[in-house]
Amino acid sequence: MNRTNKQNSALHLYFQLLADELNGAGYSVMKTLRHDIDIDWSPALIKELIWRKVQEAQLGKKSTTDLTSKEIDEIYETINRYVSEKFGITVLFPNEDDKYYKTNIKI
């Protein structure tokens, strides 16, 4: 079963939440991924430099549109474990019961 529109919105909200947490904790792209330029995270950078890299390595899929709900959960768990262990940051994956989710998801 492919992901739903709500899951797609939650996925992109997660990119924003993780970018906010990494930036707020002082972890720039350079500090996190060892690049030469110190820049802040954005949802697009989370998607391209973290999510998509894990997705391709773990599942061999290039597009997030090809992911199932279960695969999104698997990738999230991998990324959450990494940023938690490496940086002490944990961002819960958005769900429709969260107040923040309800005010930031537009379907």
N, C-alpha and C positions, 0 to 999 in steps of 0.2 A: 504494500500500500504506500503510495507516494504521500509526501507531506501535505498538510492542509494549508490554506491561506493563513489561518491563525498560527500554525507552526512556523510558517515562513516569516510572519511578522515578529514572532517571539525570537526567532533566530537572529534577525537583524537588530532587535532590541538588545539581545545578549551582546552583540558586537559593540553596541554603544556603551552598555554597562561595564564591560570589561575594559574598554578604552578609557572610560572615566576613572575606573579604579586604578589602572596602571599609571595613568597620568597623575592622579591624586597622590599616589604613593611615591612619585618621583622616578618611575621607571619609564624612560623614554625608549623609543625604538632602538637607538644606539645601545643603551644600557642593557636592553633585553635581548637583542639579536646580534649585537656586536657590529653594527654598521658604523660608518665614519661620520655621519651627520646626526646631531642630537635633535630629534623632532618629536613632537607629541603624537600620541596615538589618535586614530580616528576609527570609526566603525569600518571604513573601507580598508584601512591597514590591518585591522584585526582579521577581517575576512580574508584578505589576500596573503598576508605574511604568517598568520597563525592557523586559522581555520582551514583554509584551502590546502596548506602544506600537510597538515595532519590528515585531512580527508583523502588526498591523493596517495599518501604513504600507507594509510590504513586500509583504504577501500579501492584504490585505483580509479576513483571517479573524479573528474575535473569540475563538474558543475554542481552547485548546491541544489539545483532543480532536480537532479537525478537521485537525491537522497530519500530514503524512507524515514519514517518516524524513528524506528529502532536505530538506524545508522546515525541520525542526528544525536540521539542519546549517547551512542558509543563515542563519537567524536568529542562531544561535550565532556564526557567523563575523562577522556585522555587529556584534553586541554586543562580542565579544572584541576586534575591531579598535578599537572606540570606547574601551573602558575601558583598553586597552593604550596607545593614543596619548594619551589625555587624562590618565590617572592612573598609568600605568606598571604596571598590574596585569594579569596574564594568569592565567586559570583554565582549565585544560584541562577539556574536557567529560568527565564520568565515563564509563568503560567497564568492562566486566565483568572485564578483566584487572588492574585496579587493586586494590591491597590495601584502600584506603580504601573503594572501591565495594563490595567484597565484605563488608565489615563494617558498611556503612550501608544497604544495599539489602535490603529485606524483601519477597519476592514469594511 
